[in-house]
Amino acid sequence: MRPGDLIVGDDDGVVVVPAGVAADVIDWVEEHEEVEEYIKGLIQREEVSPGKYYPPTDATVERYRKSRDG
């Protein structure tokens, strides 16, 4: 651990993110959370099992990005 590193914790544990990649990790996490919500909506609308969309694939992430960007 070094000064400036990001420390994040929850009920499952703690992780240290090096300062040099913290912004990229935050961007990835934010998009991942948005993709999760998008997938939950797909599952509800299509009335399918979660296994259809989990784990998220690159294709599903691209589908989300296209839906977001219009």
N, C-alpha and C positions, 0 to 999 in steps of 0.2 A: 504494500500500500504506500502511496506517495501523496504528498499534498496536492489537492485539487481533484483527487479521485472521487468518484461518486459512490456512496454506500446506500444500497437500497435493501430494505428488509420487509418481510411479511410473515404470516403464520408458518410458511413453509421453509423459511431460511433467510440468509443474508448473502448478498453478492456485492463484490467490489468491481466497479467499472472504471478502467483507466481513463483519466481525464482526456487523453488524446482521441478516444473513440466515443466519449460520453454523448456528444450531440447526435452521432449516427445511431447509437443504441436507443436513445430517446425517440428519435424519428421512427425507427423500426418498431418499437414497442407501441407507440401511438397508432401507427398504421395497423399493427397486428390486432389491437383492441377494436379498431373500426371494422376490420375484416371479420372478427368474431361476431360482432353485432350484425353485420351484413349476412353472414352465414346463418345466424339464428333466424333472421327474417326469411331467408330462403327456405329453411327447414319448415317453418310454420306455414308459409304460403303454399308450399308444395306438398305438405303433409307427408314428409319422408323421414326416414331414420337419420340420425346424425351421421352415420357412417357414409352417407352419400357425399358429404362435404368435409368430413374429418378423416385424417388431418388435412388442413388446408393445403391445396396444391398451388403451384405457380399459376396454373390456369385460373383457379378460383380467385386468386389475388388480382390477376389481370382483369377478370370479369368485374370485380369490385371497383378497381381503378376506373374502368370505362364507365361504370354506372355513376361514379362520383363526378367524373369529368364531363359527363353529358354526352 
